[in-house]
Amino acid sequence: MKQLPKNYLIIIIIISILLVSAFVLAAFYEPWGVMVNSNNSTDSSYALAAWWNPLSWNIWNNILNIFSKQQKPVTCTMEAKICPDGSSVGRTGVSCEFTACPDWKNYKNNEYGFTMVFPDSWKGYTIEKSTWQGWRNDGLGEIRNYSDIKLIFKNPQTTVKEQWQDIPIMVFTSDVWQLVSEGKISVSAAPIGPAKIGENSKYIFATPPRWYGFTDAIGFREAVDIVKTFKAF
């Protein structure tokens, strides 16, 4: 009988060792559990035989899991975290951590198209979305009402005992702003109109008449400085 070359014998031995190792790893990869035989009765010997049966799908599946290092998909809870700019973020990733909030200091509003820069003292500010109210008297006794969006940046330093200055931003369409600037629409009882702070292709932005300095709110100078950073895009 012709003997196999020495190199072939080494290869066969290595393959045999790998196969035995794979079977052993598969056997200990997860608990055997209890299997049910054809008579619907539990039998641990039947379970063992099934594990070591080369035709068993279970053993080959476990071998595949070992070498491919498959991981079960992670399902995060459906929670939301409200960010200082009013947006919300959810949990994501393997550890289900909240996605980082947008940069709160460099506020950017993509809905209306403007930015503002906030100092450290405003960390934790919130945004309240409301409406401004206006009216027009045509001189014939007929009054027409107007309204649109007003965003109020709430000062985080406000407490039950102390009111700190908030920042209100009024949003106008170009046609309505034209009437406001001509004095045909009033937005308050003040003898002056809102002050324009910026505009883009869709909106004109303004602060309300007498929005600071006419109440006991603290920190209005800092609020005015923040408004000076306003930029529309």
Secondary structure, 3 states (H helix, E strand, C coil): CCCCCHHHHHHHHHHHHHHHHHHHHHHCCCCCCCCECCCCCECHHHHHHHHHCCCCHHHHHHHHHHHHCCCCCCCCCCCEEECCCCCEEEEECCCCEECCCCCCCEEEECCCCEEEECCHHHCCCEEEEEEEEEEEECCCCCEEEEEEEEEEEECCCCCCCCCECCEEEEEEEHHHHHHHHCCCCECCCCCCCCEEEEECCCEEEEECCCCCCCCCCECHHHHHHHHCCCEEC
